[in-house]
Amino acid sequence: MVGTGIFTTSGFIIEELGDPQTMLLCWFVGGVFALCGALCYGELGAMFPRAGGEYVFLRESFGKGMGFLSGWVSLIVGFSAPIAAASIAFATYFFRTMSPSSSPEVSVPFLGSDIFSISAVTMLAVAVIIIFSLVHYYSVSLGARIQNGLTVFKLGIIVIFVVAGLFLGHGSTGNFSGGPDMGSVFQDKFAISLIFVSFAYSGWNAAAYIGGEIKKPSRNIPLALFTGTFIVMCLYLFLNVVYIYALPAWEMSGVLEVGAESAASLFGNHVSKYFAGAIAIGLLSVLSAMIMTGPRVYYAMSKDGVFFELFGKVNSLRRTPAYAILLQAGIAIVMVITASFDKLLIYIGFTLSLCAMLTVVGMILLRIRQPGLTRNYKTVGYPVTPFLFVIGNLWIIYFSIKSRPVISMFGLATIGLGLLVYLCFDKRKKQRNEI
């Protein structure tokens, strides 16, 4: 869960909301939604303790078509798009350590907007995607060792930053002046901000994807989902308190590398360069994890006969899903050069919110249709908990379409294209069975 979002989204959120306390409220509300989702996914994970997560849950509640769509969303939005976002964030923080002058950018405009752009940031982002894809293609064990080291490093940096920032940093409590604007909670800007927050919280459902490998799944899956989400929620609130303590709202507004800006304000420019470098290295753990995990989903889809056979092949020497890794890298690179960072986050948040909402609706349908299924764990607070999650996500989706119609349409188009792909594969499979 702890990755690109917490180091990049707060500047965009404060730009939307304008008030630091309202921003903290937004992070809290987003955390509550994630906790509600975790409690609901806990029930599904305990019922179906198999690898696959949403692929399994949606297949059981809505059928194979919806199961495929969850895998399709994982390919485009769940992994490839976050890889693109993480690589852009890494490159931005990396160049912050170098303090370069603004680098030239080459862009191609179309109908008033750029269809793609090339700059030093995008070139480095593309390069790091290629490098880590090659690492995970070369060896599973090498990729795992790099991943573990980067993760430990990232968590250490976060703890040091929070403690040092609050106790040793030169910030100002005056940045917290004023109170939260409760009236803004029911406006589109708050809902748009929740998309950024939901991107930062994405990953709260990760334990459900490895249900087949967890001991005592009926107990440990719900426990892992809830406790992990709660801990990260607290961590995110502390980090945002440090950001606000370091920077007034006007100075934080619209800043992507908000962690580096906060460090510069708290400890001086000299220290902030090192911190920006440390965040950049930590962001590589997100990139590495996505590149390592994603291809296994596409591999499984291919083996189930609902995706191209090519992506179900494993390299005979390296024993890695080479073609699936290549596919994912290609999609991520296209996203790097065609989408701005904030638009990419909204696209990811909107589409994943829709998918997660449908999964929880499926849990409710299973309660109604199959009450006799063994449920060793039942969602705490049912039916209020799933109701809050569904209503909250509908709220986000509605205001996303209203305020960012073009980006939202890209999310819906992604799902629509996935449906067409499924119908093609399903038709081909039926024709084979008839022969």
Secondary structure, 3 states (H helix, E strand, C coil): CCCHHHHHCHHHHHHHHCCHHHHHHHHHHHHHHHHHHHHHHHHHHHHCCCECCHHHHHHHHHCHHHHHHHHHHHHHHHHHHHHHHHHHHHHHHHHHHHCCCCCCCEEEEECCEEEEEECHHHHHHHHHHHHHHHHHHHCHHHHHHHHHHHHHHHHHHHHHHHHHHHHCCCCCHHHHCCCCCHHHHHCHHHHHHHHHHHHHHCCCCHHHHEHHHCCCHHHHHHHHHHHHHHHHHHHHHHHHHHHHHHCCHHHHCCCCCHHHHHHHHHHCHHHHHHHHHHHHHHHHHHHHHHHHHHHHHHHHHHHCCCCCHHHHCCCCCCCCCHHHHHHHHHHHHHHHHHCCHHHHHHHHHHHHHHHHHHHHHHHHHHHHHCCCCCCCCCCCCCCHHHHHHHHHHHHHHHHHHHHCHHHHHHHHHHHHHHHHHHHHHHHHHHHHHHC
